[in-house]
Amino acid sequence: MAEKICFISNKEPFEYTLSIVSGKWKLKIIYFLACMAPARYNVLKKNIDKITHKMLSTQLKELEQEGIVLRKEYPQVPPKVEYSLTPKGESLIPIVMAMCDWGRQNTKFKNPQDNSQV
């Protein structure tokens, strides 16, 4: 049996982590920035299916306020803004990769080249 990981008496760390990554879009933004940072706003918008401009803008601002995403603005005309993960944001990459591994192992749409058994 797996070791218990729940700490009911001190759930604040879990709640904090959940508050950072909760919602439909934040993990997708973090995943994309982990793969292709730095990325400009329009590149993010184009690659995150069905996200609205308002939602992308809101989610980026929230992630920036939490210290997960860095917004770098270049003083030029037209304006140029790039987004990337901060070191704090990069520390979430192992969590995102573990989610990818779990999905790869448990998806019903297995890659034909993947010979591993579940």
N, C-alpha and C positions, 0 to 999 in steps of 0.2 A: 504494500500500500504506500502511496506517495506521502511524503512528509507534509504535514499541515503547514500552510503558509499564511493562514488568517490570523490577524491580531485584532480581535474585536475590541479589546480595551483601548487600542490606539489605532484607529482607522484614518487618522488625519493624513498620513503619507499617501494612502491609496486615494482618498478623496481629492487631495491636491493634484495628484497625477491625472486623475480622471477629469478634473476641471480644466486642465491644460489641453488634453487631447480629445475631449468629448465633442460630440456633434458629428455631422456627416462629412465635413470638409477639412477639418484641421489635420487629421492624419494624412489625408490625401495631399495637402499642401506640404506637410513635413516630408512625406515620402518623395514627392516630386523634387523638392529642394535638395534632399539627400542625394538624389540621382543626377541632377542637372544644375546645381547652383554654380555661379549666380544666375538668376533668371529674371528677366524683365516681366512686368505685370502682364503684358499681352501674351507672352509665352505661357505663363501660368494659366491665364484664362483659356487659351487655346487647348491646353493639354489636360485640363481638369473638366471633364465632360459635365455639361448641364449646370455648372455653377454660374450664378448671375454676377454681374459687375458689382452690385451692391454687397452681395454676400462675400465675394472674394476680398473686396476692400475691407469689410468689417472683420473678417477672419484674420487677414494679414495684420490689421491694427491690433487686434487682441493678442495675437502671437508676438507681435513686437513689444507690446506692453508687458508681457510676461517674460521677456528676454529670450524668447525662442528663435525669433526671426530678426535679422538685421536688415534695415532699409537703408540703402546707400544712394543718396541723391547727388548727381553730378551737376555742377554749375555750368550748364551749356544751354544753347537754344537749338532745337527744341529740348525740353527737359528730358533727362535720362535718369531712370530709377532702376536699381537692381535689388533683388532680395536674395538672401542667403541665410543659412542657419548659423546661429551663434554657437559658441562652445557648449552652452547649456542645451541648445537645440540638437546639436550633434550627439549629445549624450542620450538622446531618445532613439538614435538609429538602431542600437541593438534590440530595442523593443519592437520597432517596425520590422526589422529583419526576422525576428522570431515569429511575428505575425505572418510574414511572407512564407517562412518555412512551414508553419502550421497549415496555411492555405494550400501550399504545394503538396503536402502529405495527405490532406483530407479532401481535396476538391474532387468532384465527380468527373471533371474534365481534365484528366491526366494528360501530360505531355507524352506523346508516343515514344520519345527518345528517353524518357525517364523510366529506367528499368527497376526502380526500387519498389518494393512491396509494402503495403500498409498493413 
